[in-house]
């Protein structure tokens, strides 16, 4: 019966795809007298018997949550409610995460789903918490509760990793950074003013570059430095990833060069951190013989498989010259290295230096040349100096994850009253981003899997969540009857079937 169902779906996909191909087939049109969009005799009606919604993909995500036991994990370990009338802790957590997954950007958007009868039927829920109740739930959190919620999510994450394709965790790259999350509120406890005058909080983010997942997201006061309290969370991240990866590399900027931890970390993992270009380091770099320096050849972002295209005019550069603006231009880069043992370490590490030769220009006139040095400390002796620099620079991709947390899932809106409650909201909204990554990891199609892991949240939502569907409840089944077609549906069905058959311990 299951096989017949899959065959029927495959046939429908084929028909839909062929219809679209026919519509979009290249034609040599004649000059058209009217615009292509001619519909004008439009009417609206309310369907009385048909029960449909626009979030057809939410069922696949909810099935995955049930299969990996995330809801049970939360209800077992997170104890915030003395009685459940009627909601459990997992109901509140998933309510906030699903609100984000279907496009909600604030607590008030929960009210739209709360008045959507079909949406609640699709999840098998009689009702869901309202925005006020959801906000009250976040205010129950203390520090230990936020840590427990992170541990519950990571417990389920490990189950997904156990079913992930081989090789994806061959060498795990963990990126560490802090970011400012500003707020216009004046009464939010725990907020403070940052170094650049922004009032708000300063979350710490530890992410896994291999899958774009957020491993730990920690809220902190706005006036703390980036590295404040980060060592304990880095230790927890190492403990989490170690059973699943053959190698681990930590990557961070100069703020996370916590030298007192280097010897301890180097026993378990590798790392590459930026180091401040202080006077002793610069003097030592300048003292190196010129023969120690080699040209830094950066790898191209992609390989041209056909014929290289003609580069368009650099409009920005033209305007700079025309208006006599000041500009800094890179002339060349060289790399060198020396051994270095920080004062708080017993071991010796490898210090890689990048020397940038820059020209300060105004219009077409060169004002003066400038030499700048960038330092990276690492445990990796097996890589070339250029490869160490490449690893350090790839950490910058974490900025895309941070941007998605801020503007994709809106996890850093800080909608509630204090540091702990805003931390709880942050974790639950960021869970939507992690659910996207988990769904991608379980995709059988390798090409689509990579695309989903790299995909922006809004793109994922449009392709795999916002699918119009009819909800039919028959007996003990909830049937999602999809009413639309897009190019991701086949992969969605394949992933759903795999999730349905997986057995998680």
ABEGO torsion letter per residue (X at the ends): XAAAAAAAAAAAAAAAAAAAAAAABBBBBBBBABBABABABBBBBBBAABBBBABAAAAAAAAAAAAAGAAAAAAAABBABABBOABBAAAAAAAAAAAAAAGBABAAAAAAAAABAAAAAAAGBABBBBAAAAAAAAAABBAAAAAAAAAAAAAAAAAAAAABBBGAAABBBBBBBBBBBBBABAABBGBBBBAAGBBEBBBBBBBBAAAGBBABBBBBBAABBAABGAAAAAAAAAAAAAAABABBBBBBBAAABBAAAAAAAAAABBBBBBBBBBAAAAAAAAABBAAABBBBBBBBABBBABBBBBBBBBAAAAAAAAAGBBBBBBABBBBBBBBBBBAABABBBBBBBBBBBBBBBBEABBABBBBBBBBBBBABAABBAAAAAAAAAAAAAAAAAAAAAAAAAGAAAGABABAAAAAAAAAAAAAAAAAAAAAAAABABAAAAAAAAABBAAAAAAAAABBBBBBBBBEABBBBBBABBBAAAAAAAAAAAAAAABBBX
